[in-house]
Amino acid sequence: MEKVIICQLKQYMDEKQLNIAQLSREVGVTENAIRGYVKNSFSRIDCQVAIKLCTYFQVNVGDMFDIKEV
């Protein structure tokens, strides 16, 4: 089985009722980058973006990203 990384960003955004544009302004990350994590269409994780997102939502990297078998 293949493994993929799934980002939980959409869940955290929904809890705070944030849209992509709002989060982009809050954390200083492009809307396109955030959209990629929300839709799980990313191929690489940018460490600086992950740090900004995890810091903003006060979660650990392991809470933001899960490894799943597909």
ABEGO torsion letter per residue (X at the ends): XBBBBBBAAAAAAAAAGBBAAAAAAAAGBBAAAAAAAAAGABABBBAAAAAAAAAAAGBBAAAABBBBBX
